[in-house]
Structures are given as C-alpha cells and as structure tokens.
Amino acid sequence: MNNRRRTSFIIVGILLWMLIGGLYLVTFRKPTETAGLDKILASGEVTTITRSNPWCYYRYGDQPMGFEYELAKAFADYLGVSLKVRIAQRWDNMIPDLLAGKGDFIAAGMTITPERNARAAFSAGYLPAEPYVITRRGAGASNHSMIWREKPSISPREHPITND
C-alpha cells in the first residue's frame, strides 16, 4: 500500500508539473507569428523574396517597380519599416529561401498548390487567374484536345472575352 501511495503521489506531481509548465508557456511565451513581427519592427526592415520580371519587380532607371513590389512597399510603409528586396534566382527557390530565413515573406503572385501549402502559410488571394492555352486561329487546337491538370471552371468558348 505504501508503494501504491508513493506511485500515486509521483504521478500527481508529474501531472501538476506538466500543467504548471503548460500554463506558463501559454501565458508568458509569445507566439512565433508575433515574435517574427517583433523582430521586423525592432530591426526596422522587412525583407521580401520575389522574382525579377515586369509583374513582380524590376527597376526602371533607379526606381524599383512592379505590382508585387508596390504591394510589398505598401505593407512595409504600413508597418513603418523599410523594405529590402531579395531576388530569387529561380522560382522554385522562393519557398526554400523563405524557410531558410532569407526573407520575411514572398511577393510573387504564387498559386497555392497542396505541396506549397504544406510548406508555407498563404494569405488571402487578390487576383484570381484561369489557365488558358492560346493558339493561332485555325491551328487545329481546341478545348477538347487540351490536356488540363485541373479542369478550368470556364472553358475558353464560354469566356466573354473570347466569344466572337
């Protein structure tokens, strides 16, 4: 009976220790998301990873430009920090660069795939896009001869821009 009582006290002690430790972590530990934001605010700089192209980022003279750049710049201005742009050498390098800490976020109009979604957190979309194959009239390609990874929600024949 004495061993049984001792074992019960040990189990209760371990459970109390785990409960107190868990409460401490929940109460006093900052979540990772705010820790990253705190680091950005403390450094006064946020780094975006992007590609060098007319849509994402390019330089005209000495002026940085591009739609994704403008969004990233507005975000940096909102935070009250400066923006640093890091150009990824390849499209496939952006998520690995982000995970390696080479930037704070990606600004590149990246579509969400199951593989990417498993590796990175995505924001809400701002520009829905449909995949289309464009050919010369009479070239013999039709909607029926295309091989789609995913069926488009609107076929080219139903799209108002392509109707004759």
N, C-alpha and C positions, 0 to 999 in steps of 0.2 A: 504494500500500500504506500509506503514511503517513496519508493521509486516511481510509482504512478503519479503521486502528487508532485514530485520533483519534475517529471516529464511535462505535466500539465503547466507548471509554472514557467518552464523553459519555452514551451510553445506559445503561451500567452505573452511572455516577454518578447519573443521574436515578432509576433503579430503586432504588438504595441509599437515596437521599434520601427517596423515597416510602415505603420500608419502615421507615426510622427514624422518619419523621413519623407513620406509621400506628401503630407500636408505642407512640410517645409518647402519642398520643390514646387508645389503648386502655388504657394503663397509668395515666395521670395525670388524664385528663378524667373527671369524674363524669357518669353517665348523666342524661338530662333528668328521669327519674322521681325520682331521689333528690335532684336539685337542687331540684325543687319541694317535696319533703318537708322538705329542709333549710331552705328559705325559710319554710315554715309553722312549723317548730319555732323558728326564730330570731325570727320575729315574735310568736310566742305566740298566734296566731289562725288559724283555718281558716274560710273563707267558703263557705257552701253557697248554691246557687241553687235556688229552689223556687217553688211556687205557693201562693197563699193560698186554701185550701179545707179542709174538715174532714179530709181524708185526709192531706194533705201538711203544712200548717202553718196554725195560726190562734192567736189569743190569746183566752183566757178570763180576763176581768179583766185583770190584768197578767201572767198566766202564759202563756208560749208552750207550745203543744200541737200534737199531730198525730203520726201514726205515723212519717212520714218525718222529722219534726223529732226524734223520740225516737231514731231510728237515727243521725241526724247528730250529735246531742248525745252519744250513747254513743261514737261514733268520735272526737269532739273530746276527750272525757274520757280515752279510751284513749291518745291522743297527748299528753295533758297540756296542752292548749291551750284557749282559749276559742272558742266558736262564734259566728260572725256570720252572720245570715240575710239573704239578699238576695232579695227577691220579684221575680220576673219578671212584667212587665205582661201578657205573652201567652205561651202555651205554646210557640209557635214561636220565641220569643226566647231560650229557655234555652240551647240549644247555641251560638248565636252569642255570647251573653253569656259563656259558658264560654271559647270560643275567643278572645274579646277580653280575657280576663284579669280579668273582673269577679267571678269566683268560682273556687274550687278544685275543686269537684265539684257535681254536680246530685243533689238528693234529691227525686225526684218520681214514682217508680214508672213510669218511661218504658219503653215497649216497644221492643225492638230491631227496627229496620227496616233494610234494606240502605242506605238513604240516611243514616240516623243513624249506623249502624255505620261508614260510611266517614268520618265527621267526628269521632267521639268514641269513646273506649275505654269499654266497658261492663264492669261487674263481673258476677259470677255472679248469677242471678236468685234471689229469695227468695219470690216468690208467683206461681205460675203462674195465668194467667187465661184463660178461654174467652169469646169474644164471643157474646152471645145477644141476640135481639130478643124483647121481652116485650110481649104484647098481651092484650087482654081476651078471655076465652073466648068463642068464637062470633063473633069479629070477622072471621073469614074468612082470616086469615093462617096459613100453615102452613109447616113446614120446607121444603116443596117450592117455595113461592112466594117465599122469601127469596133475595136475590142476595148471595152472600158473596164478599168479596175473596179469601179463602182458605177452603177447606172446613174446618169445625170438626172436631176429632178425635172428638168425641162429639156426636151430634145431640141436640136437646132431648128427643126421645122416649125416648132411651136413658139419659139422665141420671137418676140415682136420686132426685134431689130433685123432679123434675117428673113422675115416674110416679104415676099415681092408684091 
